[in-house]
Amino acid sequence: MSAEFETGSPSIRQLQNLIKEGQEVEMKVITGDLINGKIRWQDSHCICVMDHYDQPTIVWRHSIVFVKPKQ
């Protein structure tokens, strides 16, 4: 079973804009951890966030509480 990646949905478009602009984000996951960095890519299952040391963190979409741009 594969998840449909709906490129027309507002959440997907918003994340694509954050990727395109290279905007730093704060992402909270269900464990309570905060992940900071830039979103490198997204697919139907995961989002990859690169930290300040250029280290990737791959986060399963279903574990995300919120994603917000850092000011």
N, C-alpha and C positions, 0 to 999 in steps of 0.2 A: 504494500500500500504506500503510495507516495502522496505527500501533501502538495496541494496546488499552490504555486507561487503567484499570487495575484498582483501583478505590477501596477494595476490601476487603483488599488486600494490606497486610501489616504495615508495609512501608517507606513506602507512600503515606500510610497513617494516621499514622505517626510524623511525617512531614514536615508533614502537615496540622495536627497538634497544635502543632508548632513555629511554624507560620504563625499559628494562632489565638492562641497565647500571646505572640507577638511576641518570642520567644526569639532572642537573637543566636547565630549559628552560625559555625563555622570549616569551610570546605569546601576540600579539597585536590583539585586536578585533575591529570591525567596529565603535565602539563608541570612539575609540582612547585610551581606557584604556590599560595598560600593566599589564599582569598577570605573576607573577614570581613564580616558584616552580618546583616540579617534577611531571611528568605525571604519574598518578597512573594506569589509564586504559583508553581504548578507545572502542567505539562501532560504529555502522554505523551512529549514529546521534550526539554523544557527545564525549568530551574528559574531563576527570577529572584531575585537577591540584591541588596538595597538596602544601599549602604554608609552610612557616617556622614554623608556629604554628600548623602544622598538620591539618589545616582546608581545606576542599575540596571546590573547585570551579568547577562547571560543566558548560562547555562551549559548546554551539551548534556549530557544525562544520561549518555551513554556516555563522557564525558570525566572523570567524577567518580570519585575514588579513595575519599574518605570525606566524611561530613558529621557533625559532632559539635556539640552545644550548648556554648556558652562558659559557663564558671562565673563 
